[in-house]
Amino acid sequence: MTTNPTDTMPPRRLFLNQVGIAAAGMTALAFLDGPATAAAVKKHAVAHGANDLGILQGALALEHEGIAAYRLAGGSGLLSPGTLKVALVFKGHHDAHRDSLAALITKMGSKPVEPKSDAEYVKELNLGALKSEGDVVKLAAGLEQGATNAYVGQIAALNDKKIALLFAQLSTDEAVHWAVLNGALGNGVPTNAYLFG
């Protein structure tokens, strides 16, 4: 999907007018009350029937949040051209993930969950507190780590092997995103095994 940068990146002033200084703490999964973890996705699934469809809806909410985070933070004017280029690539991956999940949900006869408003994401992700490129990268790394954990944690709960394979693919993308961002933050390679799940 090709995106016009002016559609996805409002000027810094507009960004700051929209965000203000958000008081809410960061959440890592839209439509949920906690971090993006397998337990949070499971909670969302239980609320929607505790089945593959509910898990897919939770995953779609997660992708909506990732897209909003990259779009809004990318439009803040805080990112250097090189970092912005990477952020737009990652946002493109999340756009593709969203489209795959929404198509599956529709194929299953349900209506895909809609994204929240920009104002809600700004508040929930505390985007008004972002003051530097490092702040943006740290936020993105945390969201990608949470997304990886959420996908890995739900693979065993899925009944449909094709959906489980999709979740394995999605978790791999999220892990690559996290690894790139973790490196950009200057963090070393973690010494412990089993980083996610």
C-alpha positions in Angstrom: 0.0 0.0 0.0 1.5 3.4 -1.0 0.9 6.2 1.4 1.3 9.9 0.7 3.4 11.2 3.5 1.2 14.4 3.8 -1.8 12.2 4.5 0.0 10.4 7.4 2.2 13.1 8.9 0.5 16.3 10.0 2.8 19.3 10.7 4.5 19.4 14.1 2.2 22.3 15.3 -1.0 20.4 14.4 0.5 17.3 16.2 1.2 19.3 19.4 -2.2 21.0 19.3 -3.9 17.6 19.1 -1.8 16.0 21.8 -1.4 18.5 24.5 0.3 16.9 27.5 -1.5 13.6 28.1 -1.9 12.5 31.7 -2.8 9.0 31.0 -0.2 6.2 31.2 0.8 4.3 28.1 -1.3 1.3 27.2 0.0 -1.1 24.5 -3.2 -2.6 23.2 -6.2 -0.6 22.0 -9.6 -1.6 23.4 -7.9 -3.2 26.5 -7.0 -2.1 29.9 -3.4 -3.3 30.1 -0.2 -3.9 28.2 -0.1 -5.9 24.9 0.4 -9.3 26.3 -1.1 -12.7 25.6 -3.3 -12.3 28.7 -4.6 -9.0 27.3 -5.4 -10.4 23.9 -7.0 -13.4 25.7 -9.2 -11.0 27.8 -10.4 -9.4 24.6 -11.0 -12.8 23.0 -13.1 -13.9 26.0 -15.2 -10.7 25.7 -15.8 -11.6 22.1 -16.6 -15.3 22.4 -13.3 -16.8 23.5 -12.6 -18.2 20.1 -10.4 -17.6 17.0 -12.6 -14.7 16.0 -12.2 -12.9 19.3 -8.4 -13.4 19.2 -8.4 -12.0 15.7 -10.4 -8.9 16.8 -7.9 -8.3 19.6 -5.0 -8.6 17.2 -6.7 -6.2 14.8 -7.0 -3.7 17.7 -3.3 -4.1 18.3 -2.5 -3.3 14.7 -4.7 -0.3 14.7 -2.8 1.0 17.6 0.6 0.4 16.0 -0.5 2.2 12.9 -1.7 5.2 14.9 1.4 5.3 16.9 3.7 5.3 13.8 1.5 7.8 12.0 1.1 10.3 14.8 4.6 10.1 16.2 6.0 10.1 12.7 4.1 13.3 12.1 5.5 15.0 15.2 8.6 16.4 13.5 10.8 14.7 16.1 12.2 12.1 13.7 15.3 12.5 11.5 14.8 11.6 7.8 16.5 8.2 8.2 14.4 7.2 11.3 11.2 8.4 9.7 11.9 6.3 6.6 12.2 3.2 8.9 9.1 4.2 10.8 7.1 4.4 7.5 8.3 0.9 6.5 7.2 -0.5 9.8 3.9 1.4 9.5 3.5 -0.2 6.1 4.0 -3.7 7.6 1.3 -2.9 10.2 -1.0 -1.7 7.4 -0.6 -5.1 5.7 -1.1 -6.9 9.0 -4.3 -4.9 9.6 -5.6 -5.7 6.1 -4.9 -9.5 6.5 -6.6 -9.6 9.9 -9.6 -7.6 8.7 -10.1 -9.8 5.7 -10.1 -12.9 7.8 -12.6 -11.4 10.2 -14.9 -10.4 7.4 -14.5 -13.9 5.8 -15.7 -15.3 9.1 -18.9 -13.2 8.8 -18.0 -10.6 11.4 -17.3 -6.9 11.3 -13.7 -5.9 12.0 -13.2 -3.8 15.0 -12.7 -0.1 14.1 -9.7 1.9 15.2 -10.1 4.4 18.0 -9.8 8.2 17.3 -6.5 9.9 17.1 -7.3 11.8 20.3 -7.8 8.5 22.2 -4.5 7.1 20.9 -2.7 10.3 21.8 -4.0 10.1 25.4 -3.5 6.3 25.9 0.0 6.3 24.4 0.9 9.5 26.2 2.2 11.0 22.9 2.2 14.5 24.3 5.1 13.5 26.5 7.3 12.7 23.5 10.1 15.3 23.3 12.8 13.6 21.3 13.5 11.0 18.6 14.8 8.8 21.4 11.4 9.0 23.1 9.6 8.0 19.9 11.9 5.1 19.3 11.6 3.9 23.0 7.8 4.0 22.7 7.8 2.1 19.4 10.2 -0.5 20.8 7.9 -1.1 23.8 4.8 -1.4 21.5 6.6 -3.9 19.2 7.8 -6.0 22.1 4.3 -6.1 23.5 2.8 -7.0 20.1 5.4 -9.8 19.7 4.5 -11.2 23.1 0.8 -11.0 22.3 1.0 -12.9 19.1 3.4 -15.5 20.4 1.2 -16.0 23.4 -2.0 -16.7 21.4 -0.7 -19.1 18.8 -1.4 -22.2 21.0 -4.9 -20.9 21.8 -5.9 -20.7 18.1 -7.9 -23.6 16.7 -7.3 -22.9 13.0 -3.8 -23.8 12.0 -3.8 -21.3 9.1 -4.5 -18.5 11.6 -1.8 -19.9 13.9 0.6 -19.7 11.0 -0.4 -16.1 10.4 0.2 -15.2 14.0 3.6 -16.8 13.8 4.4 -14.7 10.8 3.0 -11.5 12.5 5.1 -12.2 15.6 8.2 -12.6 13.5 7.6 -9.2 11.9 7.0 -7.6 15.3 10.2 -9.2 16.7 12.2 -7.8 13.7 10.8 -4.4 14.4 11.7 -4.7 18.1 15.2 -5.8 17.3 15.9 -2.9 14.9 14.4 -0.4 17.4 16.2 -2.0 20.4 19.5 -1.7 18.5 18.7 1.9 17.6 18.3 2.7 21.3 21.9 1.4 21.8 20.8 -1.7 23.7 22.9 -4.8 23.4 21.7 -8.2 22.3 19.8 -9.7 25.3 21.7 -12.6 26.8 18.7 -14.6 27.9 17.0 -17.0 25.5 13.2 -17.1 24.8 12.8 -13.3 24.5 9.1 -13.4 23.7 6.0 -15.2 24.8 
